[in-house]
Amino acid sequence: MKQQEFFTSRWTLILSTLGIAIGTGNIWRFSRIVAQNGGGSFLIPWVIFLLIWSIPLIISEFAIGKKTRMGPIGAISKIAGPKFGWMGGFIAVVSTSIMFYYSVVAGWCIRYFYSAVSGDLFQTESRLQYWNDFSTGYEPVFFHFIAMLIGSYIIYRGVVKGIEKANKILVSSLIIILLVLLIRAVTLPNALQGIEYFFTPSLDTLLDHKVWLNALTQNAWDTGAGWGLILTYAIYMRKKEDISVNAALIGFGNNSISLIAGIMIFSTVFALSSSDAIAQISQSGPANTGLTFIYLPVLFSKLSENAFVNTIFASLFFLAISFAAISSLISLIELTTRTFIDLGIKRKKAILIVGSLGFLFGIPSALDLNIFANQDWVWGVGLILSGGFIAFSIIRYGVDKFRTEIINYDGSDIKIGKWYNFIITYLIPLQAIVLLVWWLVSSISWDPEWWNPFHAENLGTCLMQWGIVIGLLIIFNKYLVQKTLSEK
């Protein structure tokens, strides 16, 4: 099956891949984690882990996708060997499972954009009650459907007419909106206090191991590295596209957006909050939504004495996170669709299957925040395993051979040095193990029944769900690999 579609230019490839990386986590989770981990102290390990986790894995995914021109199952089978195709299957299942509930998040964002535009968001006395009334009703199912419909239609249109065209609009508009909000935020009274906290490190906090582990976690989650999504978009790279330059642009571009969002939020909260600003930003709220859906609307209502101005800026903010959510959602839908295509199903039929399954399996998370929290926990932590599996595949292939033959091909703009060998062979596996152990062991401390697989966030539920998925994938490994590779 010959590759039919390619991104038309480096610019559109970069924009589309940035759409993977730039999501709601850059805007709402990043600022919350910074506030909880000492402000500027957090940024130092965050940048370090960008260099020793995210960028090496982004380079790896670009190289694997471009080399194999297949989704996770076929790609890992070709790089690590057919008996490890189940690892590619696990990568696909993790991102697909995230798609089920991430479309719910995208639906929330769309609903709050509508609420801001209509003015309904500012007519309630209690934003917490407003959120509770919305999130416990049936409305999230409808907006989850809208999000899946938009994402599925974009993927249905194909790579050039769908993914590329949509991201030109979504990512470009998102950046422009964030810059407008940034300018307004930094011109608020006392905004400088927020910026100073955001960028000023503390030695005591910097020596706290939890700050470093949270920085690694944030990198693992917000750049899209190790998810298999960049691997999937790399299938559509033109042959002459350089891998290392693109990877650097994605990594640093993603972190730049996080910094812009952080400056915007810290400036706004410090300028307008009448109570402890750090406590406001650190609030997680139900399903970690507190800052975005409960506390920021309160701040937007105080932005000026002119209600219309407040409505404009609130609408821009929720439009920005809606664009961020949709650009990430379409990459999740594409990965699952590509997996079906590799199994011999035509794109249009595949997207109808994926869109329908995405909507149906997302309904539980739309209706129950406990289910949402469970899925976010299980598959969010599962992403760390995905990154480890990608590194393992390259080690199986031969790291130096992979670097010299696939990454540093003839005509590449920048040659990657032997530092890559050390990071992939030792640092990525070490980081994955440390992070997995830390999160899973930590869950024992916050849940006395850590072994109970039916609790929302603990060790037991991860082991049960991962175990079922990995067990089934190993059982059907031979069939999946043969079916995938025979269609190539």
NUKOLTI-553760 format. One record per residue: x, y, z of N, C-alpha, C in turn. Coordinates in steps of 0.1 Angstrom, whole numbers, plus 5000, padded with zeros to 4 digits. Each point is the difference from the previous one (the first is absolute). Last residue first. Layout:
XYZXYZXYZ ...
REM end
This chain:
500849625042501050114996500449984985 497149715027499350104993501050114995 501449635027499649954987499350104992 501450095044501150004991499649954986 496850015035500550134998501050004989 498349595015499050074993500550144996 502849735027499849954986499050074992 500550125045501250044993499949954985 496549895030500050144998501250044991 499649555015499050034990500050154996 503049845034500349944987499050044989 499250145045501150064994500349954986 496649905036499650024986501250074993 500549885046499349894995499850014984 501850375024501049894999499349884994 497250365010500950034989501149894998 497049965037499349984987500950034988 501850095043499749864998499449974987 500650455012501349944996499849854998 496250245016500450054987501349924995 498549925044499049954991500550034986 502650185035500149864998499149944990 499750465012501149974991500249854998 496650125029499750054987501249984990 500549885047499049924994499750044985 503250255025500549864997498949924994 498850445014501050004989500449864996 497350055038499250024988500950014988 502049955043499249884996499350024987 502550365022500849904993499249884995 497450475005500949925008500849904992 495550334997501450044997500949925010 495249914997500250094989501550024996 497949545020500150145005500550084989 499449524998498850084996500050145007 503449645005500050054986498850084996 502949925048498649984995499950064985 503950015031499949884992498749994993 501150355031500850024988499849884990 497850195044499649884992500750014986 500750365029500349885008499749874993 501450484979498849904999500449885009 503150364994498750085000498849914999 504549825001499950095011498750085000 501249714964499749925012499850095012 501350184958498549975001499749925012 504550094989499350125006498549975002 502649694976500349995014499350125008 499850014953499349885005500149985015 502450354978498650024999499249895006 504749964998499750115008498450025001 502049684970500049955014499550115009 500450114955498949905002500049965015 503550294986498750065000498849915003 504449834996499950085012498650075001 501149754961499849915012499850085012 500850234960498849944999499749915013 504250214994499050105003498649935001 503649744986500250035014498850105004 500449884954499549895008500150035015 501850344972498549984998499549885008 504750085001499250105007498549994998 503349694978500050005015499050105006 500449914952500449885006499950005015 499150394974499049904996500449875008 503050365005498750045005499049884998 504349964982500149995015498650035005 500650054954500249865003499949995016 500150434981498749944998500049855005 503950264998499350035012498649935000 503250014963499849885008499450035013 498750334959501249945005499849885009 497350244956499949975014501249925005 499450364957500349865004499949995015 497550344963500949995012500249865004 497750094959500650135003501050005012 499049584964499450065012500850135004 501249704963499250114998499350075012 501349495001500650094991499150124996 499149775047500049954987500750114991 499349925051501050074993500149954986 496749795027500050145003500950094992 500049534991498650054999499950155003 504249755002499449964988498650074998 502950075039500850034988499249974987 497949925043500450144999500750034987 498849555010498850084999500450154997 503449705012499549974986498850094997 501650015044500950074991499649984985 497449775033499950155001500950074990 497549534997501450045001500150154999 496149705004500450024986501550025000 497949975041499949874994500650014985 499550395025501149925006500049874993 496450274989501350054994501249935005 495849905020500049954986501350054992 499250145045500449864999500149954986 498450445008501449995003500549854999 495450074997500650064988501649995001 497449875037499949904989500650054988 499650295037501049905003500049894989 496750344998501350064998501149895002 495749875012500150024985501450054996 498949975046500349874994500250014985 498450385021501449985004500549874995 495450114996500950064990501549995003 496549855030500449904990500950064989 498050275034501249935005500549904989 496150214990501050105001501349945005 496249734998500650024987501050115000 497649905041500649884994500750024987 497850375021501149955008500649884993 496250194981501150104999501349945007 496049765004500649994987501250094998 497550045040500649874999500749984987 497450395007501350005007500749875000 495850024979500950094993501450005007 496449795022500549914989501150084992 497950245033500849895006500649914990 496850344988501450055002500949905007 495549934968500549975014501550055001 497450044959498949995010500550005014 502950004962499250124998499050005011 502749624996500850115005499250134999 497949624981500249985015500850115006 499550004952498850045007500249985015 503149884964500350125007498850045009 500049634970500949975011500350125008 497350054961499349915009500949975013 501750284964498850065007499549915011 503549844973500450115009498950065007 499149674968500549945012500550115010 498550154958498949945007500449945013 503350174971499150115005498949955008 502849694978500750075011499150105006 498449784962500149905011500650085012 499950234960498649985005500049915012 504050074978499750115008498550005005 501749654971500750005013499650125009 498449974955499349905009500650005014 502050274968498750055003499249915009 504549884985499950115009498650045004 501049494988500150124993499750125009 502149525015498750074999500250134993 503549675014499349974987498750074998 503450035037499449875000499249964988 502050435006501149904999499549865001 496950355007500450004986501149904998 498650075044499049924992500450004986 502750265027500149865004499049914993 499750474994501249944993500249865003 496750245024499649974986501149944992 501050145043499149885001499549974986 502650385004500849895004499249874999 497850424993500849954988500949885004 497550225034499149934991500849944988 502450275030499649875006499149924991 501150434986501249914999499749875007 496850345002500049944987501349914998 499450235041499049904999500149934986 502650395011500549885006499149884998 498550424985501349974992500649875006 496350185023499649934987501249964992 500650245041499449875002499749934987 501550444999501149925005499549855001 496950334989500949984989501149905004 497250155034499249924991500949964988 501750315030500249865005499149904992 499850464987501449954999500149865005 495950225006500249974985501449944999 499050175041499449874998500049964986 501850425010500749905008499449864997 497950384982501349974993500749895007 496150165020499749934988501249964992 500450285038499749865004499749914988 500850464992501249935004499849865005 496250274987500949984989501349925004 496950135033499449904992501049974988 501050365028500249875007499549884992 499150434984501549974999500349875007 495650175004500349954986501449964998 498650195041499649864999500349954986 502550405028499149984988499749854998 503050165033498650045004499049994989 504449675003499750154999498650035005 502049575008501050064992499950154998 497349655025500650115007501050084991 497849594987498950095003500550135007 502949644989499650084988498950105003 501449715035501050104997499650084987 497449635012499950105010500950124997 500449624973498850084997499750115010 503649695009500350104990498850084995 499549645032500750125005500350114990 497749574988499450065012500650135004 501449724962498650014999499350065012 504949954996499550044987498550035001 502449845039500650134995499250054988 498849575019499650115008500550144994 500249504987499450104991499950145007 501249515013501250094996499550124991 496949685020500749954988501150094995 497450255035499649874996500749964987 502950345027498549994998499649864995 504450265009499849904990498549984997 503450425020498849925001499849904989 503650335005500349865003498749925001 500050484992500549934989500249855002 498650275036499050014989500549924988 502950065037498949905003499050004989 503350324996500549874998499049895003 498950465009500149974986500549864997 497350205043501349944997500049964985 496350355007500649915010501349954995 497450284973500050075013500549925012 500950024943499649925012500150085013 501450164955498650015003499549925012 504650034982499550134999498650015005 502349584999500750095010499450144999 498449694968499649965014500750095010 501250074955498550025002499649975014 504449904986499850145000498650045004 501149554994500650055012499850155001 498549794961499249965011500650055013 502450094959498650055000499249975012 504349814995500150145003498650075000 500149544987500450025014500150155004 499349884955498849975008500350035015 503650034971499150114997498749985009 503149655002500550125007499150124997 499149604977499749985015500550125007 501049994955498550025002499749995015 504349894987499850154999498650035002 501349554998500350065013499850155000 499349774959499049965010500350065014 503150064965498850074997498949975011 504149775001500250145005498750084997 500049554985500350015014500050145006 499549934952498949965008500250015015 503650104971499050104999498749965007 503549694998500450115009498950114999 499549634972499849965014500350125009 500850054954498650005003499749975014 504549974985499550145000498550015004 502049574994500450065012499650155001 498849734961499449955012500550085012 499350144946501049975010499349965013 498249954947499850075013501149955010 499249834954501150095003499950075013 496649694984501249935002501250095003 495050125016500649994987501449945002 495949905034501250094998500549984985 496449765025499750094989501050104998 500349685035499749924989499850084987 500450195044501349994992499849914988 496550065032500150114991501349994991 499549685034498949984990500050124990 503050005036500449894991498949994989 499250295035500950064990500549904990 497149855034499350094991501050064990 501049695037499849944987499350094990 501750095046498649964999499849924988 504250225015499849865005498549964999 500750515001501149914997499749865006 497550435003499549894991501149904997 499950405031500750014986499449904990 498650035047499650114993500650024986 500849635034498550014996499850124990 504349885018499549884994498650024995 502150355024500649984987499449884993 498750075044499450104992500550004985 501949715033498649964997499450104990 504250105018500149904990498649954996 500250325034500550064988500149894989 498949865043498950074994500450064987 503449815025499149894995498750064993 503150295022500649954988499149894994 498750195040499950114990500649944987 500349745038498650004995499950104989 504049965026499949904989498650004994 502650425023498949915003499849904988 503050395001500649885005499049895004 498850444985500749934989500649875004 497950295031499049934992500749924989 502850275027499449905008499049914992 502050394980500949885001499449895008 497250344969500450005014500949875002 498450364956500249875006500450015015 497150314963501050015010500149865007 496850134964501349984995501150005011 495250055009500149904989501449974996 499050365030499949865007500249894990 500050444983501149985008500049865007 496350144975501149974991501249975008 496350165024499749864995501249964991 500050445015500249915011499849854996 499150354969501549985002500249905011 495750184991500349884992501549965002 497450395019500649895008500349884992 496750304975500750055012500549875008 499449954947499250015012500850055012 501649884955499850145002499050025012 501349574984501250065006499850155002 496449744980500349955014501250085006 498650074954499150065010500449965014 502549824966500250145000499150075010 499449544992501350025007500250155002 496449854974499749985014501250045008 500649994954499150115003499750005015 502449644983500950125000499150125004 497849594994500850005012500950125001 497549944961499150035011500850015013 502349874961499650144999499250045012 501149544995501250085003499750155001 496649704985500349995014501250085005 498949984954499050095008500349995015 502549724971500350144998499150095008 499149545001501250035008500450154998 496049844977500049985015501250055007 499850014951499050095007500149995015 502649714975500450144995499150105007 499049555006501050055009500650134996 496749784972499450045013501150065010 501349844957499250124999499550045013 502449594998500850124997499250135000 497749585007500950035011500850134997 496949894965499449995013501050055011 500949984952498850075001499450015015 504149754992500150144995498850085002 499949545015501150075005500150154996 495149765001501349964996501150085006 495049995006500450084989501449964995 498149825039499349944989500550074987 501450175042500749884996499449934988 497750375018501350044995500849894995 495949905020499850064987501450054994 499849845044499949894991499850054986 500250315036501349934998499949894989 496050235012501050094994501349934997 496849765024499550024987501050094992 500749925046500449884992499550024985 498850345030501550004999500449884991 495450045011500450114991501549994998 498349705032499649974986500450104990 500650105045501049904996499749954986 496950295019501250074995501249914997 495949815017499750074987501350074995 500249805042499949904990499850064986 500050275040501449964995499949894989 495950165021500650094990501449954995 497049815036500249934987500650094989 500950075055498849984991500349924988 503250165034499249885005498749984992 503150364990500849885000499249875004 498150465002500349964987500649864999 499150195042498749984993500349954986 503750125025499449885005498749974993 502250414990500849884995499349875005 498250395017499850004985500749884994 500750095045498749944998499749994986 504050225010500149865004498649934998 500350464994500649934988500149855004 496550385019501049905004500549924988 496950354995500750055012501149905004 498150114948499849915012500850055012 500050184955498750035006499749915012 503850004968500150105009498750045008 500449664965501049975010500150105011 497250054961499449925010501049975011 500750244958499950075012499549925012 501149884952498650035003499950095012 504349844988499450084989498650055003 502049695030500750135001499450104989 498549555000499550075012500650145001 501649714966498650054997499550085012 504149805006500150114990498650054997 500249635027500350125008500350124990 499149574981498850055008500350135008 503549784977499150064990498750065007 503249765026500650134995499050074991 498949575015499950105011500550144995 500649634971498650055001499750105011 504349804995499750094989498650055000 501049675031500750135004499850104989 498549574991499250065010500550145004 502649734972498950074992499050065010 503449745017500550134996499050084992 499449545015499650105009500550144997 500749634970498649995005499750115009 504449964983499150064991498650005006 503449765021500050145004499050084991 500649554991499350025012500050145005 502549894962498649994997499250025013 504649995004499650134994498549994996 501949615019500150115009499550134994 500349624973498849995009500150115010 503649964969498750044993498850005010 504249855016500150144997498750054994 500449545006499850075013500050154998 501149734963498649995003499650075013 504549964988499450104991498450005003 502349665021500450135006499450124992 499649564984499050035011500450135007 502849804967498950084994499050045011 504249725001499850115009498950104995 501749614977499449945012499850125010 501950084956498549965000499549965014 504150354996499849874996498649965002 502150445005500449915011499949864996 498950334967501250055007500549905010 496049924975501150014991501350045007 496049975024500349874995501250004991 498250415016500749935010500449864996 497350244970501350075002500849935011 495549854991501049974989501350065002 496850115032500149855000501149964989 498750485005500849945011500349854999 498950244953499650035014500849925010 502250114952499049925006499650055014 503850104968498850044994498849925005 505049995010499149894998498850034992 503450345010500749884995499049894996 498550405021500550034986500649884994 498649975045498950024991500450024986 503449975033499349874999498850014990 502550405011500849904992499249874998 498050335027500150054987500849904991 499849915046498749984993500050054986 503950075026499849864998498749974992 501050445015500949964989499749864996 497850155037499450054989500949974987 501749875042498849924996499350054988 503650255018500549874995498949914995 498750425021500650014986500649874995 498150005045499050034989500750014986 502749895040498949914998499250044987 503950245015500449865002498849905000 499650494993501249964992500349855002 496450205024499750034986501249944991 500650025046499349884996499450014985 502150385021501049894999499349874994 497450375010500750024987501049894999 497550005039499149984989500750024987 502250085041500049864996499049974988 500250455014501449954997500049864997 496050235014500350024986501449954996 498150015045499549894992500550014985 500850345032500849885004499649894991 497750424999501149994992500949885002 495649955025500250104990501249984991 498349705037501050115002500250104989 496749615002501449965001501150114999 495150034996500149905010501449965003 498950314965499650065012500249905012 500749844956501050105003499850065014 496749714982501249935005501150095004 496150204981499749945013501249925006 500350184956500050105010499849955014 499749694963501350055002500150115011 495849814985500849915010501350075003 497050224969499549995014500849925009 501550104955499350125004499549985015 502249654975500950125000499450125006 497549604995501049995010500950115001 496749954965499550065012501049995012 502449964954498649965004499650075012 504149934961499450115008498549965002 502849694977500650045012499350105008 498449864957500149895009500450045014 500250324966498649975004499949885009 504050104979499850095012498649985005 501049794961500649925011499950095012 498450194961499249895003500649925012 502450364982498850055006499149885005 503949904976500450055014498750055007 499649854955500349895009500350055014 499350324967498749945004500349875008 503850244985499250095008498749935004 502949794969500549995014499150085009 497549834957501250085003500549985014 496249764980500550074988501350085002 498349525022499950145003500650084989 498249534985501150065008499650145003 497749494979499950145004501350045008 499549564981499350084990500150155004 502849495006499650135007499450104990 499749464991500950124998499450125008 499549455005499250125000500950125000 
REM end
